[in-house]
């Protein structure tokens, strides 16, 4: 399982965060255990059982999306619900002719990939989306391009060649004032990924990818949502909405002296907040504890959990925080925009939850020395708060 500790070990832990993350590419050969992660069998099952419309499922060739009608037909059921039905023969023909297959957000529909994405999110503290890419020929599906987010690639089957050209504009963004210039010259690195290889690539790095090694290729790309200075400034403004200076109307019709006073008051408020040496730490805590995660229903338990040791539960947000309040003999769990205060005796049970792996009510009770009924009540409150879900009903 690719949990946070596994990701840290494969990418390089604190050294990766301090020297590589957001800075340069990293190629880590043979470090990912891909057994049970994702396969062509999984891809076939998903395509056959899910109604996936472009751009969720798409084919790309030479940087252009292949028209849907070339490999699917419109279908409508008796309730007038319409979708596109993949035609396997035509689908195969497009792939044989050089198209690349892309399936977005695999973490939403495949548990093993979902667990891997959650582990990476726990390690890096940012939202993660996992896409699957499959190619059969040496034709490029997307051409030379760059992404507006960092990526971690895991090669799961076959081989694929990555030519990396670096960035031509530092830290480009999705909403930017200008576009990066196309790179010239030879690539900075020419890498062939084999099964189990990991590649990290910062946003803005131009790259060209092709399956030119004589074998079909299947890889997963985990894309990380960036947090820029603009995002920090937006958060600062949100924190200052209680300030009168920010609530006042902009004095567009008043004399320049009044407008200057208005701007001075705004500047003072912002600068005072930015003088806090813990500002980034406060921001990180805020975005972590308000992240909604991936809510899961807890059927059949619609009216709280019974005191059954075998019920298995799991936290549904990867970035909740547990804070001890020794002076009051309590611990505070902050997650999904809510904070709960519990007796400090609950700390071992809550820590087991926040580790991320599924855990039974019985195990939580044993760790904390509590009765199962007390743990069931605690977890029921967290289910109501959308931060925990039942993943094993024990019926």
C-alpha positions in Angstrom: 0.0 0.0 0.0 1.3 3.4 -0.9 0.6 5.3 2.3 2.2 8.5 3.4 5.3 6.7 4.9 5.7 4.7 1.7 5.6 7.8 -0.4 8.0 9.6 1.8 10.4 6.6 1.6 10.2 6.3 -2.2 10.5 10.0 -2.9 13.2 10.8 -0.4 11.3 12.2 2.7 12.6 15.4 4.1 15.4 15.6 1.6 12.9 15.5 -1.3 10.8 18.2 0.3 13.8 20.5 1.0 15.8 20.0 -2.2 13.6 18.7 -5.0 9.9 19.5 -4.5 8.9 22.4 -6.7 12.5 22.7 -7.9 13.7 19.9 -10.2 12.7 16.5 -11.5 13.6 13.3 -9.8 13.8 9.8 -11.3 13.6 7.0 -8.8 14.0 3.6 -10.5 12.2 0.5 -9.2 11.0 1.8 -5.9 7.2 1.5 -6.3 5.5 -1.8 -5.6 2.9 -1.9 -8.3 1.4 -5.3 -7.4 -2.4 -4.8 -7.0 -2.2 -1.1 -7.7 -3.7 -0.9 -11.2 -3.7 -3.1 -14.3 -5.1 -3.4 -17.8 -7.7 -5.8 -16.3 -8.8 -3.0 -14.0 -8.9 -0.6 -16.9 -11.0 -3.0 -19.0 -13.5 -3.5 -16.1 -13.9 0.2 -15.4 -14.5 1.1 -19.1 -17.0 -1.8 -19.4 -18.9 -1.0 -16.2 -18.8 2.8 -15.9 -20.5 5.5 -18.1 -17.5 7.6 -18.8 -17.9 10.6 -21.1 -15.1 12.8 -22.4 -13.0 14.4 -21.0 -13.2 11.8 -18.1 -12.3 9.1 -20.6 -10.7 10.3 -23.8 -8.4 9.4 -26.6 -5.7 11.9 -27.6 -3.5 11.9 -30.7 -0.8 14.4 -31.7 -2.1 16.9 -29.1 -5.8 16.7 -30.2 -8.7 14.8 -28.7 -10.0 12.0 -31.0 -13.7 12.7 -31.8 -16.0 10.4 -29.7 -18.0 9.2 -32.7 -14.9 7.4 -34.0 -15.0 4.8 -31.2 -18.4 5.1 -29.4 -22.1 5.3 -30.3 -24.8 7.2 -28.5 -27.2 5.0 -26.5 -30.4 5.8 -24.7 -32.3 3.6 -22.3 -36.1 3.5 -21.7 -35.8 6.2 -19.1 -34.4 8.5 -21.7 -30.9 8.5 -20.1 -28.2 8.9 -22.8 -24.6 8.0 -22.8 -21.8 6.9 -25.2 -21.2 3.2 -25.5 -17.6 2.2 -26.3 -17.3 0.0 -29.4 -14.3 -2.3 -28.6 -13.2 -2.9 -32.3 -13.2 0.8 -33.2 -11.7 1.6 -29.8 -8.9 -0.8 -30.4 -8.3 0.6 -33.9 -7.8 4.1 -32.6 -5.3 2.9 -30.1 -3.5 0.7 -32.6 -3.2 3.8 -34.9 -1.4 5.8 -32.2 -4.0 7.3 -29.9 -3.3 7.4 -26.2 -6.0 6.6 -23.7 -6.6 8.8 -20.7 -8.8 8.1 -17.7 -9.2 10.9 -15.3 -9.8 10.7 -11.5 -9.1 7.0 -11.2 -8.8 7.4 -7.4 -12.6 7.9 -7.3 -13.4 4.5 -8.8 -10.5 2.2 -7.9 -9.8 1.7 -4.2 -6.0 0.8 -4.5 -5.3 4.0 -6.5 -7.6 5.9 -4.1 -5.5 4.7 -1.2 -2.3 5.7 -3.0 -3.6 9.2 -3.8 -4.7 9.6 -0.2 -1.2 8.6 1.0 0.5 11.1 -1.3 -2.0 13.8 -0.1 -1.1 13.0 3.5 2.6 13.3 2.8 2.5 16.5 0.7 -0.6 18.3 2.3 -2.4 19.0 -0.9 -5.2 17.6 -3.0 -4.2 14.8 -5.4 -5.9 13.5 -8.6 -4.7 10.3 -10.3 -5.1 9.8 -14.0 -4.3 6.6 -16.0 -2.5 6.8 -19.4 -2.1 3.9 -21.8 -0.3 3.9 -25.1 0.7 1.4 -27.8 2.8 3.1 -30.4 5.6 5.7 -30.7 3.2 8.4 -31.7 2.8 11.1 -29.1 -0.6 11.5 -27.6 -0.1 15.1 -26.4 3.0 16.4 -28.1 5.5 18.7 -26.3 3.6 20.3 -23.4 3.8 21.5 -19.8 1.4 21.0 -16.8 0.2 23.7 -14.4 0.6 21.3 -11.4 3.4 19.0 -10.1 3.1 15.3 -11.0 4.3 12.0 -9.6 4.3 9.3 -12.2 4.4 5.5 -11.5 5.0 3.2 -14.4 2.8 0.1 -13.8 3.2 -1.9 -17.1 5.6 -1.8 -20.0 7.9 1.1 -20.7 7.6 4.7 -21.7 10.1 7.4 -22.8 10.1 10.8 -21.2 12.0 13.7 -22.7 12.3 16.5 -20.2 13.1 20.1 -21.3 12.9 22.1 -18.1 10.8 25.2 -17.7 10.8 28.4 -19.8 8.8 30.4 -17.3 9.3 30.1 -13.6 6.2 28.8 -11.8 3.6 29.3 -14.5 0.0 29.0 -13.4 -3.4 28.1 -14.9 -4.5 31.7 -14.8 -1.3 33.5 -15.9 -0.5 36.8 -17.5 1.6 35.2 -20.2 2.3 31.7 -21.6 5.7 30.0 -21.4 7.8 30.0 -24.5 8.3 26.7 -26.3 11.7 25.3 -25.4 14.5 24.9 -28.0 17.4 22.5 -28.3 17.9 19.1 -26.8 16.1 17.8 -23.7 17.8 18.1 -20.3 17.0 14.5 -19.6 15.9 11.5 -21.7 14.4 8.8 -19.5 12.8 5.5 -20.0 10.5 4.4 -17.2 10.1 0.7 -16.5 7.5 -1.0 -14.2 8.0 0.3 -10.6 9.9 3.4 -11.7 8.8 6.7 -10.2 9.2 10.2 -11.8 8.6 13.5 -10.1 8.1 16.6 -12.4 7.5 20.1 -11.2 4.8 22.2 -12.8 6.0 24.2 -15.8 8.5 21.6 -17.0 8.0 20.9 -20.7 8.0 17.2 -21.6 7.2 14.8 -24.5 6.1 11.3 -23.8 6.0 8.3 -26.1 5.7 4.5 -25.9 8.6 3.9 -28.3 10.1 0.9 -26.5 8.3 -1.8 -28.5 5.7 -2.6 -25.8 2.3 -1.2 -24.7 2.6 1.2 -21.7 0.3 1.9 -18.7 1.2 4.5 -16.1 -0.5 6.5 -13.4 0.1 10.2 -13.0 -0.7 11.8 -9.6 -1.3 15.5 -10.0 -0.9 17.8 -7.0 -2.9 21.0 -6.7 -0.4 23.9 -6.3 -0.6 26.5 -3.5 0.8 29.8 -4.7 1.4 33.2 -3.2 -1.8 34.3 -4.8 -3.6 31.6 -2.8 -2.0 32.8 0.4 -3.0 36.3 -0.3 -6.6 35.2 -0.8 -6.5 33.4 2.5 -5.2 36.5 4.2 -8.0 38.6 2.8 -10.5 36.0 4.1 -9.0 36.2 7.6 -9.3 40.0 7.5 -12.9 40.2 6.6 -13.7 41.1 10.3 -11.6 44.2 9.9 -13.5 47.5 9.4 -10.9 48.6 6.9 -11.8 45.7 4.6 -15.5 46.1 5.1 -15.7 49.7 4.1 -16.8 50.7 0.6 -14.0 51.8 -1.8 -14.2 55.6 -1.9 -14.1 55.9 -5.6 -16.0 59.3 -5.6 -14.2 60.9 -2.7 -11.1 63.2 -3.1 -7.6 61.7 -3.6 -6.7 62.3 0.0 -9.6 60.2 1.3 -8.7 57.5 -1.2 -5.1 57.5 0.0 -6.3 57.2 3.6 -8.4 54.2 2.6 -5.5 52.5 0.9 -3.2 53.2 3.9 -5.7 51.6 6.2 -5.9 48.5 4.0 -2.1 48.3 3.7 -1.7 48.5 7.5 -4.1 45.6 8.1 -2.4 43.4 5.5 1.2 44.2 6.6 0.3 43.6 10.3 -0.9 40.2 9.5 2.1 39.4 7.2 4.5 40.4 9.9 3.5 37.2 11.8 6.4 34.8 11.6 3.9 31.9 11.9 1.8 33.1 9.0 2.6 30.1 6.7 2.1 27.7 9.5 -1.2 29.2 10.3 -2.3 29.1 6.7 -1.2 25.4 6.4 -3.2 24.5 9.5 -6.2 26.3 8.2 -6.3 24.7 4.8 -5.6 21.3 6.3 -8.3 21.4 8.9 -10.9 22.8 6.5 -10.2 20.4 3.6 -13.4 18.4 3.1 -11.7 15.2 2.0 -13.7 12.5 0.3 -17.0 11.9 2.0 -18.3 8.4 2.1 -21.8 7.2 3.4 -21.9 4.8 6.3 -24.8 2.6 5.4 -26.6 0.8 7.0 -25.9 2.9 10.1 -28.1 5.9 9.5 -28.8 6.5 13.3 -25.4 6.1 14.9 -23.2 3.1 15.4 -24.0 0.1 17.6 -21.4 -1.0 20.1 -20.0 -3.8 17.9 -16.2 -4.5 18.0 -16.0 -5.6 14.4 -17.3 -2.5 12.7 -14.5 -1.0 10.7 -14.1 2.7 10.1 -11.8 5.1 8.3 -11.1 8.8 8.4 -12.2 10.4 5.1 -9.9 13.5 5.2 -6.2 13.1 5.0 -5.2 16.3 6.7 -7.0 16.5 10.0 -5.1 17.5 13.1 -5.1 16.4 16.7 -4.1 18.9 19.4 -3.5 18.2 23.1 -4.9 20.7 25.6 -3.1 19.4 28.8 -4.3 22.3 30.9 -7.9 21.2 30.3 -7.3 17.5 30.1 -8.7 17.4 26.5 -7.7 16.8 22.9 -9.1 18.6 19.9 -9.7 17.0 16.6 -9.9 19.6 13.8 -11.0 18.4 10.4 -13.4 19.3 7.5 -14.0 22.7 9.0 -15.1 21.5 12.4 -13.4 21.0 15.8 -14.3 18.5 18.4 -13.1 18.4 22.0 -12.7 15.0 23.6 -11.3 13.8 26.9 -7.6 13.1 26.7 -8.2 9.4 27.2 -9.6 9.3 23.7 -6.3 10.4 22.2 -5.0 6.8 21.3 -8.3 6.0 19.6 -8.3 9.3 17.6 -4.6 8.9 16.7 -5.4 5.4 15.3 -8.1 7.0 13.1 -5.9 9.8 11.8 -3.2 7.3 10.8 -5.4 6.7 7.8 -5.7 3.0 7.7 -9.1 1.3 8.4 -9.5 0.4 12.1 -12.2 -1.5 14.0 -14.1 0.0 17.0 -12.7 -2.9 19.1 -9.1 -2.0 18.2 -9.8 1.7 19.0 -11.3 0.8 22.3 -8.4 -1.5 23.2 -5.8 1.2 22.4 -7.5 3.8 24.5 -8.7 1.5 27.3 -12.3 2.6 26.6 -15.6 0.7 26.3 -16.7 -0.1 22.8 -20.0 1.8 23.3 -18.0 5.0 24.2 -15.9 4.6 21.0 -19.1 4.0 19.0 -20.5 7.3 20.3 -17.3 9.2 19.5 -17.1 7.8 16.0 -20.8 8.5 15.4 -20.2 12.1 16.1 -17.4 12.2 13.6 -19.5 10.5 11.0 -22.1 13.2 11.5 -19.3 15.7 11.0 -18.3 14.1 7.6 -14.8 13.1 8.7 -15.2 9.3 9.3 -17.0 6.6 7.5 -17.8 2.9 8.0 -15.9 0.8 5.5 -16.8 -2.6 7.1 -20.3 -3.0 8.4 -19.7 -6.3 10.3 -23.2 -7.5 9.5 
